[in-house]
Structure formats: C-alpha cells, structure tokens
Amino acid sequence: MIEPAMLCGLHFCRSAFVLNAVTAGQYAVGIVNEEKAIERRLSGANVDVIYAAEGVAMGASYAGILTGTQNEEAARLFLDFITGREYQQAAADILHQRSVRRDVDFNLQGIVATRSLKALDFESMALLTRMQIAAGGRSL
C-alpha cells in the first residue's frame, strides 16, 4: 500500500512546501489544492495545472440550516446568495475556488472547465478520505 502523502520517500505536510519545491525545479510534479496551484501560476511561476484522466476529487464546502433556527428565512436567503451564479463566479475569479455550479468556470487559460472534468467515484473519494485521516487529518 502506498503511504499517504509520500513521494520518493519524502513527506510534505503542507501545500506550500510542495509548491515551492516544484516551482524551484526540485521536483517535476506535486499534488496540491487547485486554488494554490492557480495562485502560484498567476504569480508568474512556470507551473501547469494538470488533471488526472482517471478523475479528480470534486468536493464542495458544506453549508446548511440548523433545524429550529430562529432566522430560517434569512438563512435560506444566505444559502441562495452563496450558491447563486454571481457569488460563485466571484469566488472563482477572486478566490480561485472551483464553483459548486457547473455553469460557472474560471476565466483563466489552461484551467479546465468543471463540466469537462471527470469526478472520482464514491469509492475513490472514500479511499481518499481514509488516507487523509491516516495522514493525521491533513490534506494530501
């Protein structure tokens, strides 16, 4: 079994270490969160964002409304706002976060449209989650 977050016997626990090593040419490849790779690319680094043909982890941040909340209508309006196209496009353009909506894409050359990506299946996502837990809860 492959050890979580291991590459050539080296363990990187933070995306910044991976990004710095790849940007410096110390390593040819690194696995990091998409928004960090996009930010590094926009800063002028000579890095490409590559997506696995087998599929990519496409998780979303979660939001919900607590049962019995005192301000349910305001909570619903807020959820409508943060999942709306305008906010999601701003999050993609400013924060470089992939949208939860398929009709919102990055306006960046070389970044694949969400509708063109193959999402990992449930079993693969479950394996990824177990590996993250085994790595002490860190993102791989």
C-alpha positions as CSV (number, residue, x, y, z in Angstrom):
1,M,0.0,0.0,0.0
2,I,1.2,3.5,-0.8
3,E,1.8,5.6,2.3
4,P,-0.3,8.8,2.4
5,A,1.4,11.9,1.0
6,M,4.6,10.0,0.2
7,L,6.7,10.6,-2.8
8,C,10.2,9.2,-3.3
9,G,10.3,8.6,0.5
10,L,9.7,12.3,1.3
11,H,6.7,13.6,3.2
12,F,5.3,17.0,2.7
13,C,2.6,18.1,5.1
14,R,1.9,21.5,3.6
15,S,1.0,22.5,0.1
16,A,3.4,25.4,0.3
17,F,6.4,23.0,0.6
18,V,5.2,21.1,-2.5
19,L,4.6,24.3,-4.5
20,N,7.9,25.7,-3.5
21,A,9.8,22.5,-4.4
22,V,8.0,22.3,-7.8
23,T,8.4,26.0,-8.6
24,A,12.1,25.8,-7.7
25,G,12.6,22.8,-10.0
26,Q,13.5,20.5,-7.2
27,Y,10.6,18.2,-8.2
28,A,8.9,17.8,-11.6
29,V,5.4,17.2,-10.1
30,G,3.4,17.9,-6.9
31,I,-0.1,17.3,-5.7
32,V,-1.8,20.3,-4.1
33,N,-5.2,22.0,-3.9
34,E,-6.2,23.5,-7.2
35,E,-6.6,27.1,-5.9
36,K,-3.0,27.1,-4.6
37,A,-1.6,25.9,-8.0
38,I,-3.7,28.6,-9.8
39,E,-2.4,31.3,-7.4
40,R,1.2,30.2,-8.0
41,R,0.7,30.2,-11.7
42,L,-0.9,33.7,-11.7
43,S,2.1,35.0,-9.7
44,G,4.2,34.2,-12.7
45,A,5.6,30.7,-11.8
46,N,6.2,28.3,-14.7
47,V,3.7,25.7,-13.5
48,D,0.9,23.9,-15.2
49,V,-2.3,22.6,-13.6
50,I,-2.9,19.0,-14.8
51,Y,-6.0,17.0,-14.1
52,A,-5.9,13.2,-13.8
53,A,-7.7,11.4,-16.6
54,E,-9.0,8.8,-14.1
55,G,-10.9,11.5,-12.2
56,V,-10.4,14.3,-9.8
57,A,-11.6,14.9,-6.2
58,M,-14.5,17.3,-6.6
59,G,-15.7,18.0,-3.1
60,A,-17.6,21.1,-2.1
61,S,-17.7,23.2,1.0
62,Y,-20.8,22.5,3.0
63,A,-23.5,24.8,4.2
64,G,-26.8,24.2,5.8
65,I,-29.5,25.4,8.1
66,L,-29.9,24.1,11.6
67,T,-33.3,22.7,12.5
68,G,-35.2,25.1,14.6
69,T,-33.1,28.1,13.8
70,Q,-34.7,31.4,14.7
71,N,-33.9,33.1,11.4
72,E,-34.8,30.4,8.8
73,E,-35.8,32.7,6.1
74,A,-32.6,34.8,6.4
75,A,-30.6,31.5,6.4
76,R,-32.3,30.4,3.2
77,L,-31.6,33.7,1.6
78,F,-28.0,33.5,2.6
79,L,-27.7,30.0,1.1
80,D,-29.4,31.2,-2.1
81,F,-26.8,34.0,-2.2
82,I,-23.7,31.9,-1.7
83,T,-24.8,29.2,-4.2
84,G,-26.0,31.8,-6.7
85,R,-24.2,32.3,-10.0
86,E,-23.0,35.8,-9.2
87,Y,-21.3,34.9,-5.9
88,Q,-19.9,31.6,-7.3
89,Q,-18.4,33.4,-10.3
90,A,-16.8,36.0,-7.9
91,A,-15.4,33.1,-5.8
92,A,-13.8,31.6,-8.9
93,D,-12.4,34.9,-10.2
94,I,-11.1,36.3,-6.9
95,L,-10.5,33.3,-4.6
96,H,-9.7,30.8,-7.4
97,Q,-12.1,28.3,-5.9
98,R,-13.9,25.9,-8.2
99,S,-17.6,26.5,-8.2
100,V,-20.2,24.1,-7.0
101,R,-22.1,25.1,-10.1
102,R,-21.5,23.6,-13.5
103,D,-22.4,26.8,-15.2
104,V,-19.5,28.8,-13.6
105,D,-15.9,28.4,-14.7
106,F,-12.6,30.1,-14.2
107,N,-11.8,32.8,-16.7
108,L,-8.3,31.6,-16.9
109,Q,-6.5,30.0,-19.8
110,G,-5.3,26.4,-19.1
111,I,-7.8,25.7,-16.3
112,V,-10.2,23.0,-17.3
113,A,-14.0,23.8,-17.2
114,T,-15.8,22.0,-14.5
115,R,-18.2,20.3,-17.0
116,S,-15.1,18.8,-18.7
117,L,-13.7,17.2,-15.6
118,K,-14.4,13.6,-14.6
119,A,-15.2,13.4,-10.9
120,L,-13.9,10.5,-8.8
121,D,-16.5,7.9,-7.9
122,F,-17.7,7.4,-4.4
123,E,-15.3,4.5,-3.6
124,S,-12.3,6.5,-4.7
125,M,-13.4,9.6,-2.6
126,A,-13.9,7.3,0.4
127,L,-10.4,5.9,0.0
128,L,-9.0,9.5,-0.3
129,T,-10.8,10.4,2.9
130,R,-9.3,7.4,4.7
131,M,-5.9,8.3,3.5
132,Q,-6.3,11.9,4.8
133,I,-7.4,10.6,8.2
134,A,-4.4,8.2,8.2
135,A,-2.2,11.3,7.5
136,G,-3.4,13.0,10.6
137,G,-6.3,14.9,9.0
138,R,-4.1,16.8,6.7
139,S,-5.0,17.4,3.0
140,L,-2.9,15.3,0.7
